[in-house]
Amino acid sequence: MLKNKKIQGILQILLSLALLAWLVGRVGLDEVVGRLTNLNWAWYALAFFLFLLNVIIRAYRWYILLHSLNDRPSFNHLVYLYFVGFFANNFIPSGFGGDFVKVVSLRRAYGRGAEALSSVMMDRLIGLLGSALIAVAALIWNSTGHITAVTLPPALWAAVALISIGIPASFLLIRWTNPLNSVVKRLPIIQKMPKYDKLEQLVETVNRYPMRALRRSLLTSIPFTLSLILLQYSIARALSVNLSIFTFALFVPIISIINLLPLSFNGLGVREGVYQFLFVPIGVANASAIAMSLAFYFLRFSAGLIGGLLAAIRSAADFIHTAQAKKLQTGE
């Protein structure tokens, strides 16, 4: 199993390198680097601040979900685990490396691995649900023909609509009808499919949380999504890309899904291709689209560095505390 994970990790890294080389090669490395080196640092600093705010909001949403299961980790500890999770993502090929670290840390601290895993999964789902609902509102606004509306190519409009409407529809379907049971009754062979246990666990996770906790966490996802939209808008402005903030409300759920997919190393290569798919048809240059994606990745990487620093400080403090405790025990 471990060997397979290593091979999968190597393949993800190679895929990222190949995709980045192909995408950047089409537009020219000098073009992409030139845009990144000419950042408006005031706008990019705002994007970094919004990213940190986003982490804090996500930690609070996670706090709500965990406490609905009678677990009692402190809010500060969850913020710390979020930053440490970003640090893990900087070095673990899968985009879920940070989630693994968070689950293991909670299990060690509280001894409830199932609750920890369930809360991390639900935190991801509620975040996507909140982003999708904002995008649905943006689609409705767009259909009214308001002067700030965005004209999307048909294929792009269809992708935004399918994902934005599909996420909440799927969530509601799983929550209130549990379709997996009826499918298995009709087609028992479904249970033998690869990763069926993961799918079953996901369905169980959605159904175990009380509605009150889901409502509170979903309300938390509204400022979470709005900060994410402002973050993406700030990155665009830092790169002299002038688009309506409304545009980012439409694209956020797609970007969020790409950040979850463990196809490449932390989404590198795949995410840049998706940014081109989203932004080039509405007039953004290819090099600018790639630069926007990489600038977002650098924010994630920086948050990981903060997580590494916090982990080092915590480890040093624990070491000093343990050494002092030993001295007291031995009477030295």
DAGI-V149985 format. One record per residue. N is the residue number from 1. RES is the residue in one small letter. SS is DSSP state (H for helix, E for strand, - for the rest). OMEGA is omega in whole degrees, -180 to 180 (999 if undefined). Layout:
n=[N & N]
res=[RES & RES]
ss=[SS & SS]
omega=[OMEGA & OMEGA]
This chain:
n=[1 & 2 & 3 & 4 & 5 & 6 & 7 & 8 & 9 & 10 & 11 & 12 & 13 & 14 & 15 & 16 & 17 & 18 & 19 & 20 & 21 & 22 & 23 & 24 & 25 & 26 & 27 & 28 & 29 & 30 & 31 & 32 & 33 & 34 & 35 & 36 & 37 & 38 & 39 & 40 & 41 & 42 & 43 & 44 & 45 & 46 & 47 & 48 & 49 & 50 & 51 & 52 & 53 & 54 & 55 & 56 & 57 & 58 & 59 & 60 & 61 & 62 & 63 & 64 & 65 & 66 & 67 & 68 & 69 & 70 & 71 & 72 & 73 & 74 & 75 & 76 & 77 & 78 & 79 & 80 & 81 & 82 & 83 & 84 & 85 & 86 & 87 & 88 & 89 & 90 & 91 & 92 & 93 & 94 & 95 & 96 & 97 & 98 & 99 & 100 & 101 & 102 & 103 & 104 & 105 & 106 & 107 & 108 & 109 & 110 & 111 & 112 & 113 & 114 & 115 & 116 & 117 & 118 & 119 & 120 & 121 & 122 & 123 & 124 & 125 & 126 & 127 & 128 & 129 & 130 & 131 & 132 & 133 & 134 & 135 & 136 & 137 & 138 & 139 & 140 & 141 & 142 & 143 & 144 & 145 & 146 & 147 & 148 & 149 & 150 & 151 & 152 & 153 & 154 & 155 & 156 & 157 & 158 & 159 & 160 & 161 & 162 & 163 & 164 & 165 & 166 & 167 & 168 & 169 & 170 & 171 & 172 & 173 & 174 & 175 & 176 & 177 & 178 & 179 & 180 & 181 & 182 & 183 & 184 & 185 & 186 & 187 & 188 & 189 & 190 & 191 & 192 & 193 & 194 & 195 & 196 & 197 & 198 & 199 & 200 & 201 & 202 & 203 & 204 & 205 & 206 & 207 & 208 & 209 & 210 & 211 & 212 & 213 & 214 & 215 & 216 & 217 & 218 & 219 & 220 & 221 & 222 & 223 & 224 & 225 & 226 & 227 & 228 & 229 & 230 & 231 & 232 & 233 & 234 & 235 & 236 & 237 & 238 & 239 & 240 & 241 & 242 & 243 & 244 & 245 & 246 & 247 & 248 & 249 & 250 & 251 & 252 & 253 & 254 & 255 & 256 & 257 & 258 & 259 & 260 & 261 & 262 & 263 & 264 & 265 & 266 & 267 & 268 & 269 & 270 & 271 & 272 & 273 & 274 & 275 & 276 & 277 & 278 & 279 & 280 & 281 & 282 & 283 & 284 & 285 & 286 & 287 & 288 & 289 & 290 & 291 & 292 & 293 & 294 & 295 & 296 & 297 & 298 & 299 & 300 & 301 & 302 & 303 & 304 & 305 & 306 & 307 & 308 & 309 & 310 & 311 & 312 & 313 & 314 & 315 & 316 & 317 & 318 & 319 & 320 & 321 & 322 & 323 & 324 & 325 & 326 & 327 & 328 & 329 & 330 & 331 & 332]
res=[m & l & k & n & k & k & i & q & g & i & l & q & i & l & l & s & l & a & l & l & a & w & l & v & g & r & v & g & l & d & e & v & v & g & r & l & t & n & l & n & w & a & w & y & a & l & a & f & f & l & f & l & l & n & v & i & i & r & a & y & r & w & y & i & l & l & h & s & l & n & d & r & p & s & f & n & h & l & v & y & l & y & f & v & g & f & f & a & n & n & f & i & p & s & g & f & g & g & d & f & v & k & v & v & s & l & r & r & a & y & g & r & g & a & e & a & l & s & s & v & m & m & d & r & l & i & g & l & l & g & s & a & l & i & a & v & a & a & l & i & w & n & s & t & g & h & i & t & a & v & t & l & p & p & a & l & w & a & a & v & a & l & i & s & i & g & i & p & a & s & f & l & l & i & r & w & t & n & p & l & n & s & v & v & k & r & l & p & i & i & q & k & m & p & k & y & d & k & l & e & q & l & v & e & t & v & n & r & y & p & m & r & a & l & r & r & s & l & l & t & s & i & p & f & t & l & s & l & i & l & l & q & y & s & i & a & r & a & l & s & v & n & l & s & i & f & t & f & a & l & f & v & p & i & i & s & i & i & n & l & l & p & l & s & f & n & g & l & g & v & r & e & g & v & y & q & f & l & f & v & p & i & g & v & a & n & a & s & a & i & a & m & s & l & a & f & y & f & l & r & f & s & a & g & l & i & g & g & l & l & a & a & i & r & s & a & a & d & f & i & h & t & a & q & a & k & k & l & q & t & g & e]
ss=[- & H & H & H & H & H & H & H & H & H & H & H & H & H & H & H & H & H & H & H & H & H & H & H & H & H & H & - & H & H & H & H & H & H & H & H & H & - & - & - & H & H & H & H & H & H & H & H & H & H & H & H & H & H & H & H & H & H & H & H & H & H & H & H & H & H & H & H & - & - & - & - & - & - & H & H & H & H & H & H & H & H & H & H & H & H & H & H & H & - & - & - & - & - & - & - & H & H & H & H & H & H & H & H & H & H & H & H & H & H & - & - & H & H & H & H & H & H & H & H & H & H & H & H & H & H & H & H & H & H & H & H & H & H & H & H & H & H & H & H & H & H & H & - & - & - & - & - & - & - & - & - & - & H & H & H & H & H & H & H & H & H & H & H & H & H & H & H & H & H & H & H & H & H & H & H & H & - & H & H & H & H & H & H & H & H & - & H & H & H & H & H & - & - & - & H & H & H & H & H & H & H & H & H & H & H & H & H & - & - & H & H & H & H & H & H & H & H & H & H & H & H & H & H & H & H & H & H & H & H & H & H & H & H & H & H & H & H & - & - & - & - & - & - & H & H & H & H & H & H & H & H & H & H & H & H & H & H & H & H & - & - & - & - & H & H & H & - & - & H & H & H & H & H & H & H & H & H & H & H & H & H & - & - & - & H & H & H & H & H & H & H & H & H & H & H & H & H & H & H & H & H & H & H & H & H & H & H & H & H & H & H & H & H & H & H & H & H & H & H & H & H & H & H & H & H & H & H & H & H & - & -]
omega=[-180 & 179 & 179 & 178 & 179 & 179 & 178 & 179 & 179 & 179 & 179 & 178 & 180 & 179 & 178 & -180 & -179 & -179 & 179 & 180 & -179 & -177 & -179 & 179 & -179 & -176 & -180 & -180 & -180 & -180 & -178 & -180 & 180 & 179 & -180 & -179 & 178 & 178 & 167 & -170 & 177 & 178 & -178 & 175 & 176 & 178 & 179 & 177 & 179 & 177 & 178 & 177 & 179 & 178 & -179 & 178 & 179 & 179 & 179 & 177 & 178 & 178 & 179 & -178 & -180 & -178 & 175 & 177 & 179 & 171 & -174 & 172 & -180 & 178 & -180 & -180 & 179 & 174 & 178 & -179 & 178 & 179 & 177 & 177 & 176 & 178 & 178 & -180 & 179 & -173 & 179 & -174 & -178 & 176 & -179 & -180 & 179 & 177 & 179 & 180 & 180 & -179 & -179 & -179 & 179 & 180 & 178 & -176 & -172 & 175 & -179 & -176 & -178 & 179 & 180 & -180 & -180 & -178 & 179 & 178 & -178 & 177 & 177 & -176 & -179 & 176 & 178 & -179 & 178 & 179 & -179 & -180 & 175 & 180 & 177 & 177 & 178 & 178 & 178 & 178 & -179 & -177 & 179 & 180 & 178 & -175 & 179 & -177 & -178 & 177 & -178 & 171 & -175 & -178 & 180 & 177 & -179 & -180 & 179 & -179 & -178 & -178 & -176 & 180 & -177 & -178 & 178 & 179 & 179 & 180 & -180 & 179 & 180 & -175 & -172 & -179 & -177 & -174 & -177 & -179 & -179 & 178 & -179 & 179 & -180 & -178 & -178 & -178 & 179 & -178 & -179 & -180 & 176 & 177 & 178 & -179 & 178 & 179 & 179 & 178 & 179 & 179 & 179 & -180 & -179 & -174 & -173 & -177 & 178 & -177 & -179 & 179 & 179 & 179 & -179 & -179 & 178 & 176 & 177 & -179 & 179 & 175 & 176 & -178 & 179 & 177 & 178 & 177 & 178 & 179 & 180 & 178 & -180 & 177 & 179 & 180 & 178 & -180 & 179 & 173 & -175 & 177 & 175 & 177 & 177 & 180 & -178 & 175 & 178 & -170 & -174 & -179 & 179 & 179 & -180 & 179 & 180 & 179 & 180 & -173 & -180 & -177 & -178 & -178 & -179 & 177 & -179 & -178 & 178 & -178 & 180 & 177 & 179 & 176 & 176 & 179 & -177 & -166 & -178 & 180 & 179 & 169 & 179 & 179 & -180 & -178 & 179 & 178 & 178 & 180 & 177 & 180 & -180 & 178 & 176 & 179 & 180 & 175 & 177 & 180 & 179 & 176 & 176 & 177 & 175 & 178 & 178 & 178 & 179 & 179 & 179 & 179 & 180 & 179 & 179 & 179 & 178 & 180 & 180 & 180 & 179 & 179 & 179 & 178 & 178 & 179 & 179 & -180 & -178 & 179 & -179 & 999]
